[in-house]
Amino acid sequence: MVMNIKRLAIILIIIFFLLSFAEISYSNEESSKIKWGMIWDTSTNNEQISYMLGMRNGGYMTTFNLIDRFRSLIEDLMLEQETWEKAEEIAKLWEKVVSSFLSEYDEYEKFLALNDDVVKEIMADLYKDPANMYINPCQICKIAYHKIQGEDIALLLQEARKEAFQNH
């Protein structure tokens, strides 16, 4: 009985070491990559609109959470006498950056809300290119926005493809 427990322990240790040294990488397998384009193409109109709405609302919530965290950091800095002037400068700069960002993001969000059908069409068109299949819908949506604005999107697509490739 004691011998069986020792054998079992040795076998388990060997299995543990073999598994710990084995390189098991699911991210390099084709089947594990998320094909966002396929998901988008098979989604219903309501699902696509819901996704875009969630993306816009999520962007707002993330932005406001970051602003709140940075504001508390500045308040903490202001409590320290020696960093008072620096914190005040940082706060003024931060206010300008946040104001500019919120203005741009608000414009982006309103545009998406008013033109969701057009954006969805461009997203579907961008996903027709197999090279874009793995690009996250948030990025595709942003690229669609820039395309509608008349901007050259070649570099944006290239960067999004690189990021999608690296994340898989």
N, C-alpha and C positions, 0 to 999 in steps of 0.2 A: 504494500500500500504506500509506504513512504517512498519507495523506489519509483512508483508511478507518478507521484506528485513531483518528484525531482525531474523526471523525464518531461512531464508536462511543462514544468517551469522552464526547463532548458529549451524546449521546443518553442514556447512562447517568446523567450528572449531572442532566439534565433530569428523568429518571424518578425519581431519588433525591429531588430537590426536590419534585416533585409528590406523591410518597408521604409525604414528611415533613410536608407542609402539609395533606394530606388527613386528615380526621377519620374514622378507621375505628374504629368502636366496636361490638364484638360484644356487649358487655354490655347494650346497649339492644335487641337483637334478641330477639324472643320465643323463637326456636328455640334460643338459647344458654343460656337460663335452665334451671337444673337443677330439674326437677319432682320434688322429694323425695317428695311424696305418691304420685306414680305409681310411683316406684321401690319405695317401701315396700309399696304395694298389690300389686305384681307379684312381690314377694319371697316365697320359700317360708318356712314356719315356721322351719326350721333356719337360714336366712339371717337372719331377723329376730332370732332368739335369739343367733346369732353376733355380729350387729351390736351388740346390747345388751351382750353380754359384753365385746366389744372397747371399747365406749364406757366401761363401768365400769372396766375395767383401764387404759385410757388416761387416765382421770381420776385414778386413783391414781398412775400414773407421773408425770403432769404435776405433780401436787401435791407428790410427794416430790422431784422435780427442783427445783421452786421453793424448797422448804424447804432443800434442800442448798445452793443458790446463795445464799440469804439468810443461811444460817448461816455460809458462808465470808465473806460481806460483813461480818458482825458480827465475826468473828474478825479480819479485816483491820483493822477500826476499833479493836478492842481492842489491837492492836499499837501503835497511836499513843497515847502517853501523854495528850495533851490531850483526846482523845475517849473515854477509858476510861469515865468515868461515864456519858456519853451512850450509849455502846455497851451498857453494862450495863443501862441503862433500856430501850433498844430491844430488847435480848435478852429481858428479862422480859415486855415487852408482846407481842413476837412469839410467845413461848412460849404465852401466853394465847390469842392469836388462832389460832395453829396448832392448839392443843388443841381449841378450840371448833369450828373448821372441820373438823378430822378427825372429831370426834364427829358433827357434822351430816352430813358426807359418808358416814361409815360407816353411819349410819342410812339414808340415801338408797340406798346401794349394797345393803345387806341387804334393804331393802324391794323394790327392783327384782328382786333375785335370787329372792326368795320369791314375788313376784307378777308374774312376767314375762308370763304369759298375760293377766292383767287389764290390765297396762300396754299390751301390744300391741293389745288390743281398743280401748282408749281412744285410742291413737295412730291406729289405723285410722279410728276415728270422727271424730277431729279432722281427719284428712286428707280426709274426705268433703266438708268445706267447701272450695270452690275457692279461697277467700281464704287458706287455709293451705297450699296446694300447694307453695309455695316455701320454707317454713320447714324448716330443718335438723332432721333426726330427733333430734339431741341436745336441741334446744330443745323439740321436741314431747314428747319423753320426760319432760323436766323439768316441762312444763306438765301432762302426764298425771299425774305424781306429785302435783302440787299439787291437781289436780282430785280425785283419790282422797282426799286429806287433807281435802276439804270446803271448800277455799279457792275464792274467786272468781277465775277465770282470765281474765276479760275483759281486764284490763290487761296480763297476761303475753302473751296472744295479740296484742294491739295492738302491743306493743313488738317481738315476734318478727316480725310482719308488716312493720313499719317497717324492721327490720334486714334482712330478706330482700329487701325492695324496694331498699334502698340498696346492698346487695351485688350486685345484678344490674344 
